[in-house]
């Protein structure tokens, strides 16, 4: 759903950056991807050779606090084609990363960022911001012989309508997400089996969108084979059972089955690909409410697929490409189906300075499998951002960003299309 979070993380510009670990995929598939990202982040951030900074250290326990403040101008806060409003936004925030290895295979890990978006002119839009740069939140790894268990709680509170392609003509759309669960892995050297369970709650940050409030029980399973030291391939499947608090959208069961491959020929290059079959089966629990008719959606059989490539051919240059096709739950309709592509390039030509160019494009259809009542539209959501990071001193980094977001829609309501420009500046403090 936007430019991936790793672009924002380079300087911690969390406020209006397009972050998207992906709330873009089917929810159970997304949790598998978040789990992979979080596991990699724990390895990196607890490796003293790669992440030496800390604010406090006592024995094996170490904690890093990174305070920052962002100043942003947004020329279209309400994502509207008509009656456009702008605002200045100030966000003070602090990032917390802490780890405590109880033993060589038992690790307690916390990664969370807490901030506040203060809208200077439209103060009613001011809101809490809670997220995690790695997607981890709270995590505990437990190793027992050939088995590894990861207990986790992933949490986020984000209200930025421009971070999702299926919201327009509003400044109030956002979600609180909390997923708690466990992932068990059996490593048999050449073969790896894993089984996971998550309970997820999703709540709208504004009563205007309470219809999306839901909970889901999600299962995932994976069997992988290490073909070589560089290549792992296997099969995976997920199941998710979603129940809505209100009778606006329809409860459903979603299943996926497919394969994946991970290729790492070296530390500088990696490719992850996955794809398979997906199906949604709806309970049609929606009921008429006020002037809104009940929503009726048929079962859908489709497919998902994605590829993520990253390469750093030299220290001064790195790039990545993410592309795919997916089906996801909607906001004003039960389902959305889309294609997306997200390339980025980071340059480090000048000492202590990083320059990142990132783009995104998504073509989607809302109201897939509609039988009545769903919002129906085809849309194109695209744009890009320029990100400049400069280390001022040993302890301070300044970052500047320009982001452009555009949305074009064939919906009868013309206000489903918009253009938004955003300019931001952030100052971050480093403990060492």
N, C-alpha and C positions, 0 to 999 in steps of 0.2 A: 504494500500500500504505500508507496512513496519511496523516496530515496532511503536506502537502508540506514540503520542507526549507526553503523560503524563510521559513516561520514561525519555525523554530528559528534561522535565520541572523541575525535581527535583533539578537540578543544573544549568539549563539554557544552557546546551550544545546544541545549536541549529545547529551549523555548520553541520557536516556531519552525524548527527544522523538521523535514519530512523524515520521520523515523519509522521504521517498519519492519521490525523483525517479523514481522509477519503475521501480522494479523491478516494477512492476505490469503492464506491458504485455508483449506478445510480445517476446522478447529483442531481435530485430533492430529492431522498431519502437521499443522503449525506447531503443536506442542512437541512433536518429535524433533522438528527443526530447531526450536528454541532450546530443547535439551542438548542437542549436539553443540549449538553455539555456546551455551552456558558451560558445558564440560570443557570446551577448548579454552574459554576465558578463565576458568579456574586454574587450569594448568599454567597459562601464561602469567596470570596475576599473582600466583603464589611461587613462581620461579624467581629467585633473587637475582639471577643473571639477566632477566628480562624486565622485571618490575621492582627495582630496588627501593623506590621511594616509600617512606612511611612517616607518619606523624608521631606514632607511639609504638614502642616495641618493648616487650617484657618476655624474655625466654623465647619460646616458639610463637607466641602471640604477637601479631603485628596489625596495626590499624592505620589506614590512610584517610585523612580528611582533606577534601579539596573544595574550598569555598570559591564561589564565582558570582559575578553580577553581569547581567545582559541588558542591553538597551536596544530596543527594536522599534522600527516604524513600519506599520502595515497599512497599505493604501486601500484595502478592501476586507475589513474584518468580517463582514457578514457574507462574504462570497456571493455577492449579488451583482446582477447585471444592471439593475436599476436601484436608485436610492443608495448609492455607494457611500459607506462611511469609513473613515480612517482613524487610526489611534496610535499613540505611543505606548509601549509596553515595557515595564521594568521587571526583571526577574532576579531576585537574589536566590541563590541555591547553594546547597552543599552536597557533595558526593561522599559517601562512606563506603570503604572497602576494608574488610577485616577478615583475617583467617587465623585458625588455630588448629594445627595438626596434632590430634590426640595420640596418633601413632603414625607409622609410615603409610598406612592405608586408610586411616580414619581422619577426615578433614571436615571441620566446621567452617563455613564460608558465608560471608554476607556481602552483598553488593547492592546498594540502594542510593538513589538520588532524590532529595527533597527540595522543592522550591515553591515559589509563589509568583504567579503571573499577575502583575498589578497594571490594569488598564487605567491610564491617567484621565481620559475623557469619559469613557463609558465604564464607570467603576463597577456596574452590575455584572460585567463580564469577568471580573477578577476571580481567579480560581487557584486552588492548590494544584501542584504538579508533583507527581510521585512516579518514579520509574527506576529502571536498572539498566546501566550501559551494556551489561552482558546478558540480561534476561534472567539472571540468577535469583535475585532477591535473597532468600534464605535457603541454604543448602547444607546437607550433611552427607558425606560419603562414608560408607562402612564396607570394609573388605573382610570377607570370611572365606579362606582357602581360595577356590577358583571362582567364587561369587563376589560380585560387587553390587552394593545397593546404594542408590541415591535418593534421599528423602528431600523434598524441595517444596518451596512456596514461592511462586512467581507472582508479583503484584505490580500494578500500574494504575495511575490515575492521570489521564490526559484529556484535556478539553481544547482541541484545535481542529476545527471542522475541515481545514485544508489537508489534514493527514489521511483522509479517506476519500476515495474517488466517488462514492455514492452518496455524498452529502453536498448540498448546494443551497444557497439562499438562506443561510443560517450561520450564526456565530456561536451557537450554544451546543453543538454536537460534540460529545466526548464520551468516554467510557471509563468505568472502574472495572478492572479485571483482576481476579485472583484465582490462581490455579494451584492446588495443593495435591501432591501425590508422591508416588514412589516408582522408581525404575530399577528393576533387577537385571543384572547381566551375568551370564555364565561364559567365561572365557576359557576355551579349550585349545588355545594356541591357534590352530588353523581354522577353527570354527568358533563363532560367537553367537549366542542366543540371548535375546532380551525380551522382557515382558514388562509393561508399564500400565499404571492406572493413574488418572487425574480426575479430580472434581473441580470444575470451573464455574465461577459465578461472574456474570457480566451485568453491570448496572449502568444505566445512562446517567451522566452527570447533570442532566437537566430534565425536569419533569415533562418537557415537550416530547421527549423520546422514550418515555417509560415503556412503550410497547416492545422495545428490544430487550428488556430485562429478562434474563433467563439463566438457568443453570444447566450444566451438561455433565454427564458421566462419560468418560473417555478411556478407551482401552487401546493399547498399541502393542504389536508384536513384531519382532524382526529376527531373521536368521541370516547370518553373514558368513562368507567363506573368504579367507585370506588367500587369494590366488597366488600372490607373491608379496614381497616386502613392501611393494608400492601400490598394489591393487587389492581392494576388497569389494566383493559383489555379493548380492543376496536378494532376498524377498522380504516384504514388509506388508503389514495390514493394520488397519485401524477401524474402530467402531465408536460412534458418538451418539448419545441419546440426549436430545435437547428438549427441555420443558420451559415454556414461557410463563411468567407470573400473570400476565394479562392475556385476554383472548383476542389480541390484535393480529399477531402472526401465528403461524401454525407450528405446533410441536412436531418433531421429526426424528428419524433415525438415519444416520449417514454411515456408509461403509466404504472403505477403500481397500484395494488389493493391488500390489504392483511390485516392482523391483527397483533396486538402487545400485549404484556403483560409486566408489570413491577411489580416485587415482592421485597419488602423491609421489611423482617421480623424484622430487627433491623438496627442500624446505622452501624454495622460492616459487614453486608452482603447484597448484592443486585444482582438481576438477571433481565436482560432485554432481551426479545426475540421478534423477528418480522419475518414475512415471508409472501409471497404471490406470485401473478402472475405478470409478466412483459412482455411487448410487445414493439418492436421497428418497426416503419414503415418508410421506406426510400424514399426520393424523387428522388434518383439517378441523382443528379445534377453534378456529377463528369465528367470532360472532360479530354481528352488527353493533356499532357503537356510535351514538349520536347521528351525525350525518354520514358517517363512514360505513360502507357496506362490508360484509364479511369477505375475507380473502380466501380464495380456493386455488390450490396449486396441485398439479398432478405429480406423480412420482417422476424422477428424472434419472436417466442413466447417461453418464458422461465419462470424461477422463481427465486426469491431471498429469502434468509433467513439468519438470523444471531442470535447469542446469545453472550451476554456479561455478564460475571460473575466476581464479585469482592468480596473479603473476607479478613478481618483483624481479625483473631481469637485472637490475642494478640498484644500488642503494638509493640513488636519486630518482628512481622511477618505479611506480607500482600501478597496476590497473586491475579492474575486476569487471565482470559481466554477469548479470543475473537475468534470466529470461524464463518464461513459462506460461502455462495455461492452467486455470483453476476454476473451481466453483466455491462460492462462499455464501454465508447467510447475509441477507440484506437488511436494510433499515426500514424502508417503506414497501418492501416486497420480500417474499420469502427467500428468493435466491438471486444471486448475481453470478454471471459467468464471464470471464475476461481473459485476455492475453496481456502480457506485460514484458517490458524489457528495461533494464536499468544498468547502463554502463557508467564507469567512473575512472578517472585518472588522477593520480597524485604525483606532483613534481616536488623535488627537493633540490632545486638547482642552486639556491642561495643558502648559505650557512644559517642554521637556526630558523629557517622559513619553510613552511609547507604550503603548497598551492594545489587545491583539489577542484576539479571540474566534474560535476555529476549531472546526469540526465535521467529522465524517466518518461515512459510512455505506456499508457494502458488503454486498451479498447475493451469496453464491456457492454453487456446487455443486462438490464434489470428486468425482473419479472419473468425469468425463465420458467417454462412449464406452467404459465399462468392459465387459469380457467375462469378468472374473474376477480376483480378487486385489487390486484397488484399494480403498483406503479410500473408502467412499461416505458422503457426508453433505451436507446443506444447512445453511448457517450464515448468521447475521447478525452482522456485526462493526461496532461503532459506538461513538461517544463524542465527546469534545471536549476542548478545553483553553483555559484562560485564561492569558494571558501579559502580564506587566506589566514594562516597561522604564523605568528612571529613571536619568538622567545625574546622578551625584552631584557630580562635579567635571569639570574639563576632561579628566582622564585616566582616570577610573573610572566604570564603568556597573554598576549592580546590576539583576538580573532575577529575577523570581519567577514560578513557573509552577504551575498545578494541572492535572493531566490525568486523565481518566476513560476507561477502556477496558472495553467489555463484549463478550462473545461468547456467542451462543446457538446451539446445535447440536441437530439431530435424530439424531445418531449414537447407537448403542446404548451407547457408553461415555459415561456422564454427565460424566466429567471433561473432555470437549471444550468445556464451557461454563465461563466464569469472569467475575469482575469484578475490576478492578485500579484502585486509586487511587494517584496519584503526586504528591508535592509537592516542589518543588525551588527552590533559590536559587543564583544564580551571580554572581560578581564578575569583571568583565573590565577589563583595563588597555588604554588607548589611548595610543599614543606621542605624540600631539599634541592 
